Structure formats: C-alpha cells, structure tokens
C-alpha cells in the first residue's frame, strides 16, 4: 500500500478508476463494445476468463487465505474509497478480474490486449492508491487472473487474432465488368475511417494495382455521397464505382451504386469492415483481384425509411436502443479521444444512463434494450446479428432484447450463441430474447422525455423528426420502416485465391492535394 502524500486530483481519479471497475462493470462494458464491433471471440474469452477468475477469488481464495485490509488510519482521507470494502483482503478481486479480462482478450487479439493492458494495470494500482489492498493482494490477484487465462487457452483453443471470418457467406456468383488496370473506375477513399487501425496504406496498393483508376480522397468531414454524385453527374461518368472506408462510407456509396445501376467495388479501409468481410473482400488485394477478373455476387440490401423521409440503404444491420445511444455518444467523443478510447468512454456512459426504450413493432408494444434488424439470416441465439449466412436469402433477421438489468443486457450483446445458451440455463442471462424473420418491419419508437434516439445503421445514426402523437394521446415517436430489397446490388467478390497484383502507370488522385496523372 502507498502511504505517500495525497493530491486531490490524483486521489479523485484513482478512486473513480477503482469505482468504475466495481462488479466488473468496466470489463463488461468493454466486452459489449468489442462484441458489437465484430470482436466477439475476444469479448467471449475476456468475459469467460473474468467470470472464472472472479469465482475463484471470491468463493475460494478469499475464504482460504483471507487477511485483514490496510487500516484506514494509515490511508490519507482523500484517498479513501466512499465505501470501504468489507471482504477479506487476499487476493484482490479487482486485480484478478482486470488481469483475466485483459489477458483473455489478448489471447484472441494481441493488439487489443496491449491496448487494454494500461487499463488493467491502472485498476490494479487504484486498489493500492485508495488503500483497499496491500501490494501482495494486488500481485496475487494479477497472478490468479493471468493463470486462469493461461489454463483457459489449454482447455479452449484460441481462434484467429482478429475474429477473422473463415469463409464468406454464400451467394450466387456472377460475372461483372472486369477492369485489369482500373480503367473507368472511380473510388472514393475515406482515410479517416480506419485511423484507429494499424495497417498498410490502402491508397498505395490501389495506386500500384489499378494505375488507371481515379481515387478521390475525402477531406475530414466530407460526405462520400456528395463526391460520388458529382462523379456520376459528369459528361463521361465512371462505369464502375468503388469505396475505400468503413461500413458507414460503404453504405453511403452503395446507395449511389443502387441508384445508378452500377457494380460496387468495396475496399476495406475502416476499423471494422463488416460488409467487406461479409462480401469476401477482407483485404485490399482480394478486392482488387475480383475487379481485375470481373468476379462478383448479387447481394440483398435493406432500405430504412423514416415517415416522410428519403430511403437509406442498409448493408448489415439497423437497430434502436442501447446501440444507437452508444454510436451517437462515441461519435461525439471521437474527435477528442480517437475511436477506441471514445468507444469505451461512450459505452461506460451509456451503460450507466441508458434506459429501455418503448417500441411498437408491427402493432405490438414492448419495452426493449435493443431491437436489431439484420440483413439476411444470422447466427441463432444472439442479440446482435452481425454476420449473415447468405448474401441473397431475401429476409430480415429481427432480434428483440426485452427489458431487464443493464448488466444482463450487455452480457446478451457480448456473448456468442454457445456461451449465451449455457448462461441462460444458469439464469445469468435474460430469457426474453425474441427473434423472427420477415421481409418488412414497421417500428414506432417512443423515447423517454429528453431522449431523441434514431436508428443506428452500419455504424452511423440517423435521427428522424418526431411523428405526431396518436389519437389516444400517446407520446410522439419516430416511425420507421425497414424492408429487404432482394438482389439489389452487384458487388465484386473474388472467386479464387490467386492474384499477386502488379504495378503500372500512374493512378489519378483528386481532392485533398489532387495529384495529376503520372506518365
């Protein structure tokens, strides 16, 4: 335990760090963020390790070893926790949970594990700073959490480091126009989409492999729709349009591709790239391979429309409830903190403040934490559909997580099908997860006072104007229709694994510093 001088700001910070980790709230929140952003395996292993470490600590280790906590008289008043813990001291449960979760995530994704290490060590130190534990307690907790994770890797084999999809969903392959060098191709590049990911610059790959393509680099804040519409309005518009960015950018350009009747080249350039992975273009080179060979697939999309509004193309999911609240808060914080720190902060705030939202689904009223509408059938038994099984099954997969406790709601979003099934049998997750398929769904959202949620779609949030109250005097709401559009979009998708790429003449790059063609 540290007994040095006390500083009000530092004391307040470390007290809050310790408090936010109480009952694992911090780690459950981060797991929810990982799950809904496509890192479900990492979330599952992190929470699985946490649950085992917490059980061993509180049910066995503390009872066997016990020990008294530091005397409050030895702890400066400013450092003390608002409510001193009363359980035995050894080992530190906070430290064990922190180590288990961070190490569990690291097993599946080393990069994410490294990012979480400072948070885990910070929680462990906070127990020393606030006088809740001795140094030996913290070291013992860290060792226990690490050991649980190590044992877990022997019992359950880790997956890939970034939750990679082993095979793309099925769909009918079709021939699309080939462009070996990028002739007639216009690609919008949103470089800000993937700023939180360390990867090779996709622009350099595109320049090398598609020397005749025109790349339009968006400046910060530019709308990809505007750039694409301007290109399509030219006297000689492009014959193939593409987008390099995250899911929001891809969905925006996909809408223009649908309207123009042109095939779409999707180049993964965002943080998550759900649709690119779904379509089988998990890397820049794979996407270019498909374009050069003219290989593609016809895929379903969905159309989201608020009452009286213009249609919005949806490629993956649309949802209302906790997730739109999280996305809106994350976007507000991103410019200051960056995507991943903003996501964690936003998740903590939403978990603390969110309340169930009232919805009327096809005439049925319910209070729910989330309502997810996935394009195409997804994996059964999970609350947040992210990966469809077919690209062309012509259905919407609806998941409704009815109101329960916040922690259980986050758990439902974080775990996959097998783990969720086990936890439901143990009554640790809610039973009220409703699922059904349809080709169209009408939703009226009635938010609580002061709340104005919209629908999140492909990582973006659309806010609608409130609809008029019903004749019975109900609270005004947001009327939304989501319908599937079968075989509405042609997307380039590689049918094989070969293709090493080749260089050539210079690519034309416009905007943001507009480079001219190289001979």
N, C-alpha and C positions, 0 to 999 in steps of 0.2 A: 504494500500500500504506500502511496506517495503522501508525504506529510509536509511538503514544502509550502511556500507562501501561496495564498489564494488570490486569483484575479477574477473579478466579477464576470467579465465577458467569457473567458475560457471556462469558468465554472458553469455558466449557463449553457454554453454549447455542449459540453460533455454530459451534462445532466439530460439534455434533450436527446443526445445520441443514445444514451442508455435507455431513456424512456421510449423512444420510437422502436427499440428492439424488444420491448416487453412482449411476452407471449408470442414472439416470432413475427410480429406484425410487419416489420421491415422486410423480412425474408419472404413472407407470403406475398407481400405487395410486389417485390421484385420478380417473384416467380410468375405472378399474374402478367406482368409486363412481358417477360420472356415468352410466355405461352401464346399470348395474343399477337406477338410479333414473329412467330414462327420458330421459336427455340423451345418447343415443347419438351423434347428429351432432356435438355439441360434443366428446365424447370422441374420436371418429374424427379430426376436424380437428386437435385438440390433439396427438394422438399422431402423426398424419401430419406435421405441422409439426416436431415434435420429432425424428422419425426423419431427415427431410431435413436439418435443421439440424445434428444430431449427425454425420451422414455428411459433410457439407461441412466441418465444423470439424475432425474427426479425420483424415479421409482426404485433404483438400486444404489447407485453410487453415493448419493447424499445420505441415504439411510445406513450404508455400511461405514462410510468414512466420517460423515458429519462435520463437526468442528464449529467453533464459535466464529462469528464475523468480527471484523475490527470494531473496537469500541468507538462509539460516536464522539466520545470526549476527545479522541485523538484526531478527529476529522474536522477541519475548519467548517464553520457553519455554512459558508457559501457553497461548499462542495457537496453537502449532504443532499440525498435524494428526498423529494417531497414525502415519500412513504418508504421508510427503510424496510428492506426485505427481512422476513422472519424465518425463512427456511435455513437448514444447515448450510455451511459455507462452502465445503469442498465436495465436488468441483464446481466451477462457475457454469451455470446453465446457459447464460448469455454467450459465454465464450465457446462452449461446446456447440451450440446451435449455429453461431456465426461461422466457426471453422467447418462444420459439417456441410452447411449450405454452400459456402464459397468453394470448398474443395469438390463437392458434388457437381456443381456447375462446371468447374474446371475440368473434370474428367470428360465431360461431353464437349466442352468448348474452352480450350485453354485461354483463348483471348478474353472471353468473358470472365473466366476465373481470375485472370490477372487484374481485370478492371474492378472486380469485387473485393480483391484482397485488402485494399486500404480500408474499405468499409468494415470488413470483418475484424481487422486489427484495431480499428477505431472503436468498435463496440467493446472489444476485449479491454482496451485501455480505459474506456469510460468507467468500467467497473472498478478499476484501481483508483481513478481520479476522484470518483464520488465516494470512495471509502466503503463500497459494498463488498469488496473481496480483498483477500491477501494475494500477493503475487503468485504464490503456489497454487491458489484456487484457479487463477486465470490460466496459468501454464497447464494445469491438469485438465481444464476444460478444453483448451485448444488441442491437447494431445488426444483426448477422448473423441472429439469431433473428427479429427483427422483420421484416427484409427477406424472409426465407424465407416467413413467413406472408403478407406483402403480395403476393408473387408467387403464392402458392398461391390467393389469392382471385381472381386473374385467370384461373387455369387451371381451378379448380373453383369454381363459383358457390355461395355460401353458401345454406343453407336458411333456415328461419324462426328467429327468435331463441330459441325455447324448444322446438324439436323438435315443433312442433305437427303433429298428425295431420291430413292433408289431407281425409280422408273417413273416416267411421266404418265399421267392419266391417258387412257386410251381415247381414240377418236379416229374418224375416217381420214386417212392421208389423202392429199390431193395435190396436183401439180399447180404451181403458181409461177408467175413470170420470173425467170432467172436473170440475175444481173451479176456476172462474174467480177466486174470491176466497179460496180456501184453506179453505172450509168442510169439516169432517170430516178435516182433515189434521193430523197430529201429527209434528213434525220434531225429531229430536234433533240438537243443534248442539255439536260438539266444537271449540271455538275454539282449543284448544292444538295441533290437528293441523297447522295451517299457519302457526305463529308465525315460521318462518324465511322466509316469502314476503311480499313487499310487495304488497298487493292491497287493493282496496276491501273494506270490511266486508260480508260476505255477509248478515249479520243485517239490516242496514239495507235491502238490496234485498228480502229476504224480507218484512220488515215493510211495505214500501211496496207490493209487488205482490200479497201474499197476506194481506190485513188480517184475515181470519177464521181463519187458521191458528194453531195453538198451537206455539210454539217452546220447547223445553226446553233451556236452556243448561247444559251439563255443567260442574261444577267440576273443578279439576285432580285427576286420579286417578279420577274417576267412570267407571263402566262403562256404555257405551251400551246394552248388553243389559238391564241392570237397569232403566234408565229406560224402555225400550221395553216390557218385560214388565209393568211397573207400569201403563202406559197401556193396554195391551191387556187387563188384568185388571179395568178399570173396568166399572161397570154399562152405560155407554154408551161403548164403545171407539171409537177412530178407525176410519174406513173406508179411509183411505189413510195409509201411514206413510212417513216420509222421514228422511234423514240428511244432515247437512252436516258433512263432515270428510274425513279421508284414507282410504286404502284399508282400513286396519285397522278403522276405525269403520264404513265402508260394509259390509264383510264381516260384521261382528257384527250389524248391523241387518238385513242381507239374510237372515241365518239366521232371525231372528224373522219376517220377512215370509213366508218359505217356510212356516214352521210355522203361521202364521195364515192363509195363503192370500190375502194382501193385496198389491196392487201397491206397488212401491217407487219413491219419488222420490229420486234421487241428485243432491245439490248439491255441486259441487266446493268443498272448503274445506280441503284438506290441502296438503302440499308437492308431491306427485307426481300424485295423482288418476288413476292408470292406468285404473281401471274406468270412471270418469266419462267420460273421453275415449273409451274403447272404446265406450261406450254412446251417444256422440254428444252428451253434455251437458257440453261443455267449459267452460261458463260458467254462472253463476247464472241469468242471464236465459234462456239456452237451456233449462235445466231447467224453469224456471217456465213458459215458453212451452208446453212439452209437457204439463205438468199442466193448464194452463188450457184447452188444446184437446183433452185426452184422447187424446194420441198416445203410442204406446208400442211395445214389442217384447218378445217372449218369448225369453228367453236361457237357455242352458245354464249350469250351475254344476258344481262338483266337490264331493265330500264326502271329507274327510280324517278317518280314524278310527284311533286307536291301539288296540291289542289291549285289549279290556275297557273302553274309554273311550267318551265321548259323541262324536257326529259334529260336525265343524267344517266350516262352509260356506267354500269357496274360490272366489273370483271370477276371479282372474288366474293365479297360479302357486303351487305348493308346491315346496319344494326342501330338500335336505340337503347339507352340505358347507361350503364357504367362506362362502356367503351367510348361512346361519343363524348361523354364528360371528360374522360381521360385524354382523348385526342385533342380536344379543344384546349385543355389546360397545358398539355405538352407543347402544342404549337405556340402558346403564349410565352412559354419559358425557353423555347429552343434558341432564340437569337442570343440570349444571355448565357445559357449554360451548355448548349450543344444538345444533340438529340438524346443520347443515352442518359446523361445526368438529368435532363429535363423530364425524360420518361419516368425515372424513378421518383423524382420530386412530385410530379403530377400524380403518379399512382398513389403515393402516400396521402396526398391531399384529398384525392377523390375517395379513397378508402375511408378516410375519416369523416368526410362531409356528405357523401352521396346518400340518397335515399331512394327506395324503389319508385319507379315511375308507373303511372296508370296508363294502360293502353287498352284500346278496343280493337280486337283483331277479328275481322270478318263478323262483326256484331257481338263478339264475346268480350266482356270486360275482365281485366286482370291487373294485379299489381306485380310488376316484374323487376328483376335486377337487370336482365338483358333480354333482348329479342334479336336474334341473329337470323338473317336470311342469306343463305349461301347459294351461289350459282352452281347447280348440279349436286348430286348426292355426295355427301361427305361421310367420313368415318362415324359409325354409330356410337351413341353413348357419351358424347362430349358436348359441352355447352357452346363452344365457339368453333363453328365449322370453318376450316381454313384451306383444306386440300380436297378438291372434288375428285371423284373416281373416274369420271368420264368428262370429256370436253363437250359432248353433244348428246346428253340424255334428256334434254328438254324439260327439266324440272327445277324447282326451287326447293331447297332443303331448309326448313324453318326449325329453329331451336328456341324454346322459351324457357328461361330460368326464372321460375316464380320466386316471389319474395321470401327471404329467410335471413339468416345473420350475414353480416358483411364478410366475415372470415370464411364461411362456407361458400359464399358466392365466389370469392377469389379462388378458393380451392377447386370449385367446379370448373372455372375457366382455366386453371393451371394444369390439371391432370389430364392424362390421356384416357382412352377407353378402359384398358385393363385395370389401371390403378383406381380410376373412378369407380369401377364395378366393385372392387374389394372394399373401398372406403364407404360406399353406400351400404354394403352388407353390414359393416361395423357401425352404421348410423353416424358416420363422421361427415358425410356429405348429404345434401338435401335429396329427397326422393322426387321432388316436383320439377323434374326436367322434362318438359313436353317437347316432342318432335313430330313433325309430319312433313309430307311433300305436297307441293301444289304447283300450278303454273302461274298463279297470280295471287297476291295478297293485299288487302286493304287494311291500313293501320291508322288509327286515330290516337295520337299521343296527347295525354292531358298532364302537363307538368305541374309540380307543386308551385306555389306562389314564389315569384322571383327567379324561377328557373326557366330557361328557354332552350331546351335541347333540340338538336336536329337529328338527322340520321348520319352516322358515320358510314362512309363508303370508300373502300380501297385506301384507307389511311387518311382520308380527308373528311371534313364535316360540312354538311350543307344545312343551313338554317332556313326554315320556312316562315312566312308570315302567319300569325295565328289565324285559325279559322274561326268563323262566328260560332257563338255558343248554340247548343241545340235548343229545340223548343222547350225542353224540360228544364232549362236554366243551368245546364252543365257548364263547367269551367271551359273556356275556349281551349282548343287544342290544335294540333298540327296533323292535317290529313295527308296521308301518303299512300301511294300505290306502287308496288314492286311487281313487275311481271317479267317472265323469261321470254327471250327472243331466240328461238332455236336457229342454229346455223346462220348467225347474223354477221360473223366476222371471219375473214381469212387471215390466218397468222402463219408466218414462216416458222417451221419446226423441222429440225434435222431428222432424217430417217435412218442415218447411219452414224458411225463414229469417226470416219476418216476425215481428212481435210486439215492440212497443216498451215494453210494461209500463205500468201505470197505478197510481195511488195509490188510497187508500180508507180505510175505517175501521181502527181500531187493532188490531194483532196482539196476541194474548195471549202473554206470555213468562213461563215458570215457572222455578223454581230460581235459584241463583246471584244473587239480588237480586230475584226474582219481581215483575215489573211486572203490574199489573192491566189489564184491557181499557180502551181509550180509546173514548169515545163517537164 
